[in-house]
């Protein structure tokens, strides 16, 4: 099953309409995105909770790392640079943090609030190599922006 981003975006817009609590929004997004595509093995948020520090937020899948400094791993790189990280092979990513040994590829997107401040990163792991495309990154970025930047 491959995700239908148009339907996913419409579903998330209707589910989150009028909600402004970021944790409630993150929980809803993590759940809906996780169940939208068989490639998505772990789907969730790492929230900015202190300077240069991410802590696990709402997620779906097995346990994740509890905290990740901006200086480490794929999530840290997304937070540090503000750029989407599209990693076809986590073994080839310098300083990858293996929260789950089954992870083969990863997509991490910075999440900003309506002021443009980084509030989290959205992390999707897959147990398949090269599971994500630029089209996935672009569609998810539009969805996240529509929900968290409004």
C-alpha positions as CSV (number, residue, x, y, z in Angstrom):
1,X,0.0,0.0,0.0
2,X,1.4,3.3,-1.1
3,X,0.3,6.6,0.5
4,X,-2.2,8.8,-1.3
5,X,-0.9,12.2,-0.1
6,X,-3.9,14.1,-1.4
7,X,-6.3,12.0,0.8
8,X,-3.9,12.0,3.7
9,X,-3.6,15.8,3.6
10,X,-7.5,16.2,3.5
11,X,-7.9,13.7,6.4
12,X,-5.3,15.4,8.5
13,X,-6.8,18.9,7.8
14,X,-10.2,17.7,8.9
15,X,-8.9,15.9,12.0
16,X,-6.8,18.8,13.2
17,X,-9.1,21.7,12.3
18,X,-9.2,24.2,15.1
19,X,-6.7,22.3,17.3
20,X,-3.6,24.3,18.4
21,X,-2.0,22.0,21.0
22,X,1.2,20.9,19.3
23,X,1.3,17.5,21.1
24,X,-2.3,16.7,20.1
25,X,-1.4,17.6,16.5
26,X,1.8,15.5,16.6
27,X,0.0,12.5,18.0
28,X,-2.7,12.7,15.2
29,X,-0.1,13.3,12.4
30,X,2.1,10.4,13.6
31,X,-0.8,8.0,13.7
32,X,-2.3,8.9,10.4
33,X,1.0,9.0,8.5
34,X,2.2,5.8,10.1
35,X,-0.8,3.8,9.0
36,X,-0.9,5.4,5.5
37,X,2.0,3.4,3.9
38,X,3.6,0.0,4.5
39,X,7.0,1.4,4.1
40,X,6.7,3.4,7.3
41,X,8.1,1.2,10.1
42,X,8.5,4.0,12.7
43,X,6.9,7.4,12.5
44,X,7.1,10.1,15.0
45,X,8.3,13.4,16.4
46,X,11.3,14.6,18.3
47,X,10.4,17.8,20.0
48,X,12.8,20.7,20.7
49,X,12.7,20.8,24.5
50,X,16.0,22.7,25.3
51,X,18.7,24.4,23.3
52,X,20.2,22.0,20.9
53,X,18.2,19.0,22.3
54,X,15.4,16.9,20.9
55,X,13.2,14.6,23.1
56,X,10.9,12.0,21.8
57,X,7.3,13.0,21.3
58,X,4.2,11.2,20.0
59,X,5.1,8.3,17.7
60,X,3.9,5.0,16.3
61,X,6.1,1.9,16.1
62,X,8.7,0.3,18.5
63,X,10.5,2.4,21.1
64,X,12.7,5.3,19.9
65,X,15.6,7.1,21.4
66,X,14.5,9.3,24.3
67,X,16.7,12.2,23.4
68,X,18.9,13.3,20.5
69,X,21.3,16.2,20.6
70,X,21.3,18.5,17.5
71,X,24.9,17.4,17.0
72,X,24.1,13.7,16.3
73,X,22.3,11.5,13.8
74,X,19.8,12.2,11.0
75,X,17.3,13.9,13.3
76,X,20.0,16.1,14.8
77,X,21.1,17.0,11.2
78,X,17.6,18.1,10.3
79,X,17.2,20.2,13.4
80,X,20.7,21.7,13.1
81,X,20.5,22.6,9.4
82,X,16.8,23.2,9.1
83,X,16.9,21.0,5.9
84,X,15.0,17.8,5.1
85,X,17.2,14.7,5.5
86,X,16.5,12.0,2.9
87,X,18.7,9.1,3.7
88,X,18.5,6.0,1.4
89,X,21.0,4.0,3.5
90,X,21.4,4.8,7.1
91,X,24.6,2.7,7.3
92,X,26.2,5.2,4.9
93,X,25.2,8.2,7.0
94,X,28.0,9.4,9.2
95,X,27.0,9.4,12.9
96,X,23.7,7.6,12.4
97,X,22.1,6.7,15.7
98,X,20.6,3.3,15.6
99,X,17.5,3.5,17.8
100,X,16.3,0.4,16.0
101,X,18.6,-2.1,14.3
102,X,16.0,-2.8,11.7
103,X,16.1,0.7,10.2
104,X,17.6,0.8,6.7
105,X,16.4,4.2,5.4
106,X,15.1,7.4,6.9
107,X,13.3,10.6,6.1
108,X,13.4,13.5,8.6
109,X,11.7,16.9,8.2
110,X,12.0,20.0,10.3
111,X,8.7,21.2,11.8
112,X,8.2,24.9,12.3
113,X,5.4,26.9,14.1
114,X,3.6,29.9,12.7
115,X,6.5,32.1,13.8
116,X,9.0,30.0,11.8
117,X,10.6,28.6,14.9
118,X,11.8,25.0,14.9
119,X,9.6,23.1,17.3
120,X,10.3,19.5,16.3
121,X,11.5,17.1,13.6
122,X,9.3,14.5,12.0
123,X,11.1,11.2,11.6
124,X,10.0,8.3,9.4
125,X,12.1,5.1,9.4
126,X,11.8,2.2,7.1
127,X,13.1,-1.3,7.3
128,X,13.5,-1.2,3.5
129,X,16.6,0.4,1.9
130,X,16.0,3.5,-0.3
131,X,12.3,3.6,0.7
132,X,11.7,7.3,0.4
133,X,11.6,9.7,-2.6
134,X,11.8,13.5,-3.0
135,X,8.1,13.3,-3.7
136,X,7.5,11.8,-0.2
137,X,9.6,14.6,1.3
138,X,7.8,17.4,-0.6
139,X,4.3,16.1,0.1
140,X,5.0,15.5,3.8
141,X,6.6,19.0,4.1
142,X,3.5,20.6,2.6
143,X,1.3,18.6,5.0
144,X,3.4,19.5,8.1
145,X,3.6,23.2,7.1
146,X,-0.2,23.3,6.6
147,X,-0.8,21.9,10.1
148,X,1.9,23.4,12.3
149,X,2.4,26.8,10.6
150,X,-1.2,28.0,10.5
